[in-house]
Amino acid sequence: MTQGRRTSDFVKYGIAQSTPAFAKEGDYLPKKDKKQIKRKLSAAFELPREIVLNLPVINMLGNEEVGIENYKGIVEYTAAQVRVLTSCGVIKIIGQELILKQVTAETIVIAGKIGHVGYM
């Protein structure tokens, strides 16, 4: 039990306090450790990384269409720019006459004259 103890007590006795006081023992892992475990499980069971890690999949059809799977939401939409939120950050599509051709819960397709696609 860690209540009532000072941090110096843990250092003095060589005990590392690895979980925050509000977390239960055993249900706290740093975010990067969780990601590393998921990567290893994906490789071991031959599961697609984009599904296990919830990574976006970006498909381009020339400079006319961009499809993004596993997106979280639309941040901005104009005829010249579309910003899409994903688990890896915001993807920015710049072009001309951009339209949202298809929007579903898992996939978004942007059509028009695509000039640039990149992460912000």
N, C-alpha and C positions, 0 to 999 in steps of 0.2 A: 504494500500500500504506500503510495507516494504522497498522500496528503500530510501537511505539516512539516515536510522536509524541505530544506533549502537546497539550492543547486549545488552549493559547496559541499553538502553531505554526499551527493552523488559522485562528485569529483574526488573527494577524500577517500571514499571506499572503492573507487574504480568502477562504479556502476554508470553506464551510459543511459540517459533518459531519452529513449528513441521515439516515444510517442508523446504528443501533446497531452496536457492534463485533461482536456475535454474528450479525448478519443479513448475508446475501449481498447484494451490490450488485444493485438492481433488483427484489427481491422483498419490499420493505417499503413499505407505504402506510399512513398514518394511517387509523383506522377511519372518521372522518367523510369522508375523501376517497373511500374505497371506496363508502360509501353514496351519495355525490353522483354518482359514476360510474354506479352501478347505476340511480339515478333517471333520469339522462340517457339511458342505454341503454333503459330501460323506455319512456320517452316516444318516443324515436327509432324503436323497432321496434314500438311500440304493444302492448307486453306488459303484462299486469296487474301493477301495483305490488306487490300482496300476495304474488304468487308470486316475483317477482324479489328483493324486499326481505325476504321471509319474514315479512310482517306478519300479525298475527291478523285474522281476519274475524269480527265478532260479529253474530249475527242474533238478534233477539228476536221472540217470538210473544206479543204482549200482555204480561201480567205472569205468564204461565204457563211459558214456556220460554226458555232462553238457549242458543244454539249457538255454539261457538267453534271456528273452523278454524285450523290452523297453530299449535297449542299445543305446548308442550314437556313439560308434566307437571302433575300434580295436587299442590299443596303441602299443602292441608288440605281435609278433607271431613267435615262434620257436617250434621245436619238443619237447622241454622240458617245455616251459612256454608260456602261453597266458595271456595277460592283456587286459581287456575290460573296456572301460569307460562307466559309467552310471551316472544318476542324483545324486546318493548317494556316488559316488566315484569310484575308480578303483577296479575291481574284478580281482584277480590273480588266475589263474588255473595252478597248477604245476603237472607234470606227465611225462609219457614217450610215445613216438610215437604219439604225439598230432597232430590232423589234424582238419581243419575246414570242418566239414561234410556238414553244411548248413549255408548260409549267406543270409539273406533277410534284407529289410529295418527295420523290427521290431524284428527279431529273429536271434540268432546265436547259432549253435550247434557245440560243440567241442567234438570229440571222441578220444579215446586212453585209456591208463592206467592212470586214474586220481588218484593222490596221495593227493592233497590238493586243497581246494577252500576257498578263504577268501578275505576280504576287505583289501586294503593297507592303 
